[in-house]
């Protein structure tokens, strides 16, 4: 069963300032995918502890 509290915590952590949003919009699709995979790796490592 999935612990929904993990997703709530992740959702709270994903907040961007206007400047960060503008910078994210400038990224290519490949760069965005790399960022997503990097964050997923961190989340997985944190939940396995």
SENUMAR-661010 format. One record per residue (C-alpha): residue number from 0; z, x, y. Coordinates in steps of 0.02 Angstrom, whole numbers. Example, Ala and Ser with C-alpha at 12.3 -4.5 7.8 and 13.67 -1.06 7.14 Angstrom:
BEGIN
{num 0; z 390; x 615; y -225}
{num 1; z 357; x 684; y -53}
END
This chain:
BEGIN
{num 0; z 0; x 0; y 0}
{num 1; z -43; x 63; y 174}
{num 2; z 99; x 93; y 295}
{num 3; z 42; x 2; y 453}
{num 4; z 170; x 96; y 558}
{num 5; z 64; x 253; y 538}
{num 6; z -85; x 163; y 616}
{num 7; z 22; x 93; y 757}
{num 8; z 84; x 268; y 797}
{num 9; z -93; x 339; y 794}
{num 10; z -153; x 198; y 907}
{num 11; z -15; x 237; y 1032}
{num 12; z -63; x 421; y 1034}
{num 13; z -247; x 386; y 1069}
{num 14; z -243; x 356; y 1255}
{num 15; z -362; x 444; y 1373}
{num 16; z -356; x 472; y 1559}
{num 17; z -509; x 431; y 1662}
{num 18; z -554; x 617; y 1671}
{num 19; z -539; x 636; y 1482}
{num 20; z -647; x 482; y 1455}
{num 21; z -783; x 552; y 1569}
{num 22; z -779; x 718; y 1475}
{num 23; z -788; x 629; y 1306}
{num 24; z -940; x 531; y 1363}
{num 25; z -1030; x 695; y 1399}
{num 26; z -1012; x 754; y 1219}
{num 27; z -1151; x 747; y 1092}
{num 28; z -1137; x 644; y 934}
{num 29; z -1107; x 801; y 831}
{num 30; z -967; x 859; y 946}
{num 31; z -884; x 688; y 935}
{num 32; z -893; x 689; y 746}
{num 33; z -812; x 862; y 741}
{num 34; z -671; x 800; y 853}
{num 35; z -643; x 647; y 743}
{num 36; z -640; x 750; y 584}
{num 37; z -520; x 873; y 663}
{num 38; z -401; x 734; y 713}
{num 39; z -412; x 653; y 541}
{num 40; z -368; x 819; y 463}
{num 41; z -214; x 834; y 575}
{num 42; z -161; x 655; y 537}
{num 43; z -182; x 683; y 350}
{num 44; z -79; x 843; y 357}
{num 45; z 59; x 753; y 455}
{num 46; z 67; x 604; y 337}
{num 47; z 75; x 715; y 183}
{num 48; z 233; x 802; y 245}
END
